[in-house]
């Protein structure tokens, strides 16, 4: 296992560096590293690391969600207003509906399997979007109309919305198919998850204020509580969104203890350096290349058509705003990249032994390979033409 980990980190980071130098998302290099090192190609990864791959990906997902919670200021959503609220769920909903319509026709899957695919693909990628939006804010592009803030806030909550739906649809796919009563569980699990996370975060703030300990210890406490939330969600006797609870812990801490939240966010950013490599390399290692090549054209068509549904959702979210057509088009481009969430949850159905598991992970990987560079390049090539620079003198 140690040799495999050495290959994962050394080759994964080197590939990430090469792609970064090429002005492409570094995560693509990590993903391709996993495909090459995995069983279909070189088979350099030990079975022991592949067997615990789902748990390692779950760890990476927890790190992502804690980072989102510790940096998601709800006041940003209030400042931007209605468009930000709509951007949190409407584009993803459009894309999921599009895939539910198209996937049975193109891939021959059932409706519930199409819904699982839709929730995996529909999440936008903060890993690609957030650094670029922060850079635009520093340079003054779109600052007056809060366009970067709108995109970042919407993208962060978009992931939460999609992940909650994903857990619900996966449980349906693992059971007796579609039951309309199951849809009533979704708002209940969301509400219980929010309450549990908010109360836990508030309690941790009280604890950390009254009992001194190192920030590294606080990081371990946050991780441990998050793992318990994930485990608690799997119990059959309670409706509970553990992933949403993890995010709400961070939001509550940012609300009540901002200084600490920012410090811990930096700690988790450093932890993400390791988790990111593990996540994307191990996801790449799960891809069945023969299956991907056999169904690749139909999957590619599905991803492209689903993007059109997503872009229509973004356009509708921005109706009756002060944004010009070019600014709205930029927002549509900025909502293209997929990466982090697809890597984190794409292999879960396969790990659960669901019949649709292989096709879900294949769609997830192809969506990353297509949309991450496409969206990144679209943002980089259009922001100067489509957004006003509010720092430049008139």
C-alpha positions as CSV (number, residue, x, y, z in Angstrom):
1,X,0.0,0.0,0.0
2,X,2.8,2.4,0.8
3,X,4.3,2.0,-2.6
4,X,0.9,2.7,-4.2
5,X,0.5,5.8,-2.1
6,X,3.9,7.0,-3.2
7,X,2.9,6.6,-6.9
8,X,-0.4,8.3,-6.2
9,X,1.1,11.4,-4.6
10,X,4.3,11.8,-6.6
11,X,2.9,11.1,-10.1
12,X,-0.4,12.8,-9.3
13,X,1.2,16.0,-8.1
14,X,3.6,16.0,-11.0
15,X,0.8,15.6,-13.5
16,X,-1.2,18.4,-11.7
17,X,1.8,20.7,-12.1
18,X,2.1,19.9,-15.8
19,X,-1.6,20.6,-16.5
20,X,-1.4,23.8,-14.4
21,X,1.5,25.0,-16.5
22,X,-0.6,24.4,-19.6
23,X,-3.3,26.7,-18.1
24,X,-5.7,23.7,-17.6
25,X,-7.3,22.6,-14.3
26,X,-4.7,20.6,-12.3
27,X,-7.3,18.0,-11.3
28,X,-7.3,16.7,-14.8
29,X,-3.7,15.6,-14.4
30,X,-4.6,13.8,-11.2
31,X,-7.6,12.1,-12.8
32,X,-5.5,10.9,-15.8
33,X,-2.9,9.6,-13.4
34,X,-5.5,7.4,-11.7
35,X,-6.7,6.1,-15.1
36,X,-3.1,5.2,-16.1
37,X,-2.0,3.7,-12.7
38,X,-5.3,1.8,-12.3
39,X,-6.1,-1.8,-13.2
40,X,-7.2,-1.1,-16.9
41,X,-3.8,0.3,-17.9
42,X,-0.6,-0.2,-15.8
43,X,-2.2,-1.8,-12.7
44,X,0.4,-0.3,-10.4
45,X,-2.1,0.3,-7.5
46,X,-2.3,-2.4,-4.8
47,X,-5.6,-4.1,-4.1
48,X,-5.5,-2.9,-0.5
49,X,-5.7,0.7,-1.4
50,X,-8.4,0.1,-4.0
51,X,-10.4,-1.7,-1.4
52,X,-10.4,1.3,0.9
53,X,-10.8,3.8,-1.9
54,X,-14.5,4.5,-1.1
55,X,-13.6,5.5,2.5
56,X,-10.7,7.7,1.3
57,X,-13.0,9.5,-1.1
58,X,-15.5,9.9,1.7
59,X,-12.8,11.5,3.8
60,X,-12.0,13.9,0.9
61,X,-15.7,14.8,0.6
62,X,-15.9,15.6,4.3
63,X,-12.9,18.0,4.0
64,X,-14.6,19.7,1.0
65,X,-17.9,20.2,2.9
66,X,-16.2,21.5,6.0
67,X,-14.3,24.0,3.9
68,X,-17.5,25.1,2.2
69,X,-19.3,25.6,5.5
70,X,-16.5,27.6,7.1
71,X,-16.3,30.0,4.1
72,X,-20.0,30.2,3.2
73,X,-21.3,33.6,4.6
74,X,-25.1,33.7,4.4
75,X,-24.9,37.5,4.3
76,X,-23.4,37.2,0.8
77,X,-26.6,35.5,-0.4
78,X,-28.7,38.2,1.2
79,X,-26.7,41.0,-0.5
80,X,-27.1,39.5,-4.0
81,X,-30.8,38.7,-3.3
82,X,-33.2,36.7,-5.5
83,X,-30.8,35.7,-8.3
84,X,-28.3,34.1,-5.8
85,X,-31.2,32.1,-4.3
86,X,-32.3,30.9,-7.7
87,X,-28.7,30.1,-8.8
88,X,-28.4,27.7,-5.7
89,X,-30.9,25.3,-7.1
90,X,-32.6,26.2,-10.5
91,X,-29.7,25.4,-12.9
92,X,-29.0,22.1,-11.1
93,X,-32.7,21.2,-11.2
94,X,-32.9,22.0,-14.9
95,X,-29.9,19.7,-15.6
96,X,-31.2,16.9,-13.5
97,X,-34.6,17.1,-15.3
98,X,-32.7,17.1,-18.6
99,X,-30.8,14.0,-17.7
100,X,-33.9,12.2,-16.4
101,X,-35.5,12.8,-19.9
102,X,-32.4,12.0,-22.0
103,X,-30.5,9.3,-20.1
104,X,-33.2,6.5,-20.6
105,X,-33.2,7.3,-24.3
106,X,-29.4,7.5,-24.8
107,X,-28.1,5.0,-22.3
108,X,-31.1,2.7,-21.7
109,X,-31.2,3.2,-17.9
110,X,-34.3,3.4,-15.7
111,X,-35.8,6.7,-14.5
112,X,-34.4,6.3,-11.0
113,X,-31.0,5.5,-12.4
114,X,-31.2,8.5,-14.6
115,X,-32.0,10.6,-11.5
116,X,-28.9,9.2,-9.8
117,X,-26.8,10.1,-12.8
118,X,-28.4,13.6,-12.9
119,X,-27.6,14.4,-9.3
120,X,-24.0,13.3,-9.8
121,X,-23.4,15.4,-12.9
122,X,-25.4,18.4,-11.9
123,X,-23.1,19.9,-9.2
124,X,-20.9,22.8,-10.3
125,X,-17.2,22.7,-9.2
126,X,-16.0,25.2,-6.6
127,X,-12.5,23.9,-7.1
128,X,-12.5,25.4,-10.6
129,X,-14.8,28.3,-10.1
130,X,-13.8,29.8,-6.7
131,X,-10.1,30.6,-7.5
132,X,-11.1,32.3,-10.7
133,X,-13.9,34.4,-9.1
134,X,-11.6,35.5,-6.4
135,X,-9.1,36.6,-9.0
136,X,-11.8,38.6,-10.8
137,X,-12.8,40.3,-7.6
138,X,-9.2,41.4,-7.0
139,X,-8.9,42.7,-10.6
140,X,-12.3,44.5,-10.3
141,X,-14.2,42.7,-13.0
142,X,-17.9,42.5,-12.3
143,X,-17.4,43.9,-8.9
144,X,-20.0,46.7,-9.0
145,X,-22.8,44.2,-9.8
146,X,-21.3,41.5,-7.5
147,X,-21.1,39.0,-10.3
148,X,-18.2,36.9,-8.9
149,X,-19.9,36.9,-5.4
150,X,-23.2,35.7,-7.1
151,X,-21.4,32.9,-8.8
152,X,-19.4,31.8,-5.8
153,X,-22.4,31.9,-3.4
154,X,-24.7,30.1,-5.8
155,X,-22.1,27.4,-6.6
156,X,-21.4,26.6,-2.9
157,X,-25.1,26.0,-2.1
158,X,-25.7,24.3,-5.5
159,X,-23.4,21.5,-4.3
160,X,-25.3,21.1,-1.1
161,X,-28.6,21.0,-2.9
162,X,-27.4,18.3,-5.3
163,X,-25.7,16.2,-2.7
164,X,-28.9,16.0,-0.6
165,X,-30.9,14.9,-3.7
166,X,-28.2,12.4,-4.5
167,X,-28.4,10.7,-1.2
168,X,-32.2,10.5,-1.5
169,X,-32.1,9.0,-5.1
170,X,-29.4,6.5,-4.2
171,X,-31.4,5.2,-1.3
172,X,-34.3,4.8,-3.7
173,X,-32.2,3.0,-6.3
174,X,-30.9,0.6,-3.6
175,X,-34.5,-0.2,-2.4
176,X,-37.7,-1.0,-4.2
177,X,-37.6,1.7,-6.9
178,X,-39.5,5.0,-6.9
179,X,-41.9,5.6,-4.2
180,X,-43.6,9.1,-4.0
181,X,-43.6,8.8,-0.2
182,X,-39.8,8.8,-0.4
183,X,-39.8,12.4,-1.8
184,X,-41.4,13.6,1.5
185,X,-38.3,12.4,3.2
186,X,-36.1,14.9,1.4
187,X,-37.4,18.1,3.2
188,X,-37.4,16.2,6.5
189,X,-33.8,15.1,6.1
190,X,-32.8,18.6,5.1
191,X,-34.5,20.2,8.0
192,X,-33.1,17.7,10.6
193,X,-29.6,18.0,9.0
194,X,-29.7,21.8,9.2
195,X,-30.9,21.8,12.9
196,X,-28.3,19.1,13.9
197,X,-25.5,20.9,12.2
198,X,-26.4,24.4,13.5
199,X,-26.8,23.2,17.1
200,X,-23.5,21.2,16.9
201,X,-21.7,24.2,15.4
202,X,-23.1,26.6,18.1
203,X,-22.1,24.1,20.8
204,X,-18.6,23.8,19.5
205,X,-18.2,27.6,19.5
206,X,-19.2,27.7,23.2
207,X,-16.7,24.9,23.9
208,X,-13.8,26.4,22.0
209,X,-14.4,29.8,23.6
210,X,-14.2,28.4,27.1
211,X,-11.6,25.7,26.8
212,X,-8.3,26.5,25.2
213,X,-6.8,24.0,22.7
214,X,-4.7,24.1,19.6
215,X,-6.4,24.6,16.2
216,X,-5.0,21.3,15.1
217,X,-7.0,19.6,17.8
218,X,-10.1,21.5,16.8
219,X,-9.6,20.2,13.2
220,X,-9.6,16.6,14.5
221,X,-12.7,17.3,16.6
222,X,-14.5,18.7,13.5
223,X,-13.4,15.7,11.4
224,X,-14.5,13.2,14.0
225,X,-17.9,14.8,14.4
226,X,-18.4,14.9,10.7
227,X,-17.6,11.2,10.4
228,X,-20.2,10.5,13.1
229,X,-22.8,12.5,11.1
230,X,-22.0,10.5,8.0
231,X,-22.4,7.2,10.0
232,X,-25.5,8.4,11.7
233,X,-27.1,9.1,8.3
234,X,-26.8,5.4,7.4
235,X,-29.0,4.3,10.3
236,X,-32.5,3.3,9.1
237,X,-34.4,4.7,12.0
238,X,-33.9,8.4,11.4
239,X,-34.3,10.8,8.5
240,X,-31.1,12.8,8.5
241,X,-28.8,14.5,6.0
242,X,-25.3,14.0,7.4
243,X,-23.6,15.8,4.6
244,X,-25.8,18.9,5.0
245,X,-25.2,18.7,8.8
246,X,-21.4,18.8,8.2
247,X,-21.8,22.0,6.2
248,X,-24.1,23.6,8.7
249,X,-21.5,23.1,11.5
250,X,-19.1,25.2,9.6
251,X,-21.7,27.9,8.8
252,X,-22.7,28.1,12.4
253,X,-19.1,28.5,13.5
254,X,-18.5,31.2,10.9
255,X,-21.6,33.0,12.1
256,X,-20.8,33.0,15.8
257,X,-16.9,32.8,15.8
258,X,-15.7,34.3,12.6
259,X,-12.0,34.6,13.6
260,X,-11.7,30.9,14.5
261,X,-13.7,29.9,11.4
262,X,-11.2,31.7,9.1
263,X,-8.3,30.1,10.9
264,X,-9.7,26.6,10.7
265,X,-10.6,27.2,7.0
266,X,-6.9,27.7,6.3
267,X,-6.1,24.5,8.1
268,X,-8.6,22.6,6.0
269,X,-7.2,24.2,2.9
270,X,-3.8,22.7,3.7
271,X,-5.4,19.3,4.4
272,X,-7.2,19.6,1.1
273,X,-3.8,19.5,-0.7
274,X,-3.5,15.8,0.3
275,X,-7.2,14.9,0.0
276,X,-7.5,16.4,-3.5
277,X,-4.7,14.2,-4.9
278,X,-6.2,11.1,-3.2
279,X,-9.7,11.9,-4.4
280,X,-9.0,12.5,-8.1
281,X,-6.4,9.8,-8.6
282,X,-8.5,7.1,-6.9
283,X,-11.6,8.1,-8.9
284,X,-9.5,7.8,-12.1
285,X,-8.4,4.4,-11.0
286,X,-12.1,3.2,-10.9
287,X,-12.8,3.9,-14.5
288,X,-13.4,1.0,-16.8
289,X,-11.9,2.1,-20.1
290,X,-13.5,-0.6,-22.2
291,X,-16.9,0.5,-20.9
292,X,-16.1,4.2,-21.4
293,X,-15.1,3.6,-25.0
294,X,-18.1,1.5,-25.8
295,X,-20.6,4.0,-24.4
296,X,-18.5,7.1,-24.7
297,X,-20.2,8.8,-27.6
298,X,-23.7,8.5,-26.0
299,X,-22.4,9.7,-22.7
300,X,-20.6,12.6,-24.3
301,X,-23.8,13.6,-26.1
302,X,-25.7,13.3,-22.8
303,X,-23.2,15.6,-20.9
304,X,-23.4,18.2,-23.7
305,X,-27.2,18.3,-23.9
306,X,-27.4,18.4,-20.1
307,X,-25.2,21.5,-20.2
308,X,-27.7,23.2,-22.4
309,X,-30.4,22.5,-19.8
310,X,-28.1,24.0,-17.1
311,X,-27.4,27.1,-19.1
312,X,-31.1,27.7,-19.6
313,X,-31.5,27.4,-15.8
314,X,-28.8,30.0,-15.3
315,X,-30.5,32.4,-17.8
316,X,-33.9,32.1,-16.1
317,X,-32.3,32.7,-12.7
318,X,-31.0,36.1,-13.9
319,X,-34.2,37.3,-15.5
320,X,-35.3,40.8,-14.3
321,X,-31.8,41.6,-13.1
322,X,-29.5,44.5,-14.1
323,X,-27.1,42.2,-15.8
324,X,-26.5,42.8,-19.5
325,X,-26.8,39.9,-22.0
326,X,-23.0,39.5,-22.1
327,X,-22.8,39.4,-18.3
328,X,-25.6,36.7,-18.2
329,X,-23.7,34.7,-20.8
330,X,-20.6,34.9,-18.7
331,X,-22.5,33.5,-15.7
332,X,-23.7,30.7,-17.9
333,X,-20.1,29.9,-18.9
334,X,-19.0,30.1,-15.2
335,X,-21.5,27.4,-14.3
336,X,-20.1,24.9,-16.7
337,X,-17.2,23.3,-14.8
338,X,-17.7,20.0,-13.0
339,X,-15.1,18.2,-11.0
340,X,-15.0,18.0,-7.2
341,X,-18.4,16.7,-6.3
342,X,-18.5,14.3,-9.3
343,X,-15.2,12.8,-8.1
344,X,-16.4,12.6,-4.5
345,X,-19.8,11.0,-5.1
346,X,-19.5,9.5,-8.6
347,X,-18.1,6.1,-7.4
348,X,-20.5,5.7,-4.4
349,X,-23.2,3.8,-6.4
350,X,-20.5,1.4,-7.8
351,X,-19.2,0.9,-4.2
352,X,-22.8,0.1,-3.1
353,X,-23.0,-2.6,-5.8
354,X,-25.8,-0.8,-7.7
355,X,-26.4,-2.0,-11.3
356,X,-25.9,1.5,-12.6
357,X,-22.7,2.0,-10.7
358,X,-20.3,1.6,-13.6
359,X,-22.2,3.9,-15.9
360,X,-22.5,6.5,-13.1
361,X,-18.8,6.7,-12.5
362,X,-18.1,6.7,-16.3
363,X,-20.5,9.7,-16.8
364,X,-18.9,11.5,-13.9
365,X,-15.4,11.1,-15.2
366,X,-16.4,12.1,-18.8
367,X,-18.2,15.1,-17.4
368,X,-15.1,16.2,-15.6
369,X,-12.8,15.7,-18.5
370,X,-15.1,17.7,-20.8
371,X,-16.5,20.5,-18.6
372,X,-13.6,21.3,-16.3
373,X,-11.2,22.5,-19.1
374,X,-14.1,23.9,-21.2
375,X,-15.5,26.0,-18.3
376,X,-12.1,27.1,-17.1
377,X,-11.1,28.3,-20.6
378,X,-14.5,29.9,-21.2
379,X,-14.1,32.0,-18.0
380,X,-10.5,32.9,-18.8
381,X,-11.2,33.9,-22.4
382,X,-14.4,35.9,-21.9
383,X,-14.2,37.8,-18.6
384,X,-12.4,40.8,-20.1
385,X,-14.9,41.1,-23.0
386,X,-18.1,40.4,-21.0
387,X,-17.5,42.1,-17.6
388,X,-16.8,45.7,-16.8
389,X,-13.6,46.5,-14.9
390,X,-14.9,48.6,-12.0
391,X,-11.4,49.5,-10.9
392,X,-10.5,51.3,-14.1
393,X,-11.3,55.0,-14.3
394,X,-14.1,55.9,-16.6
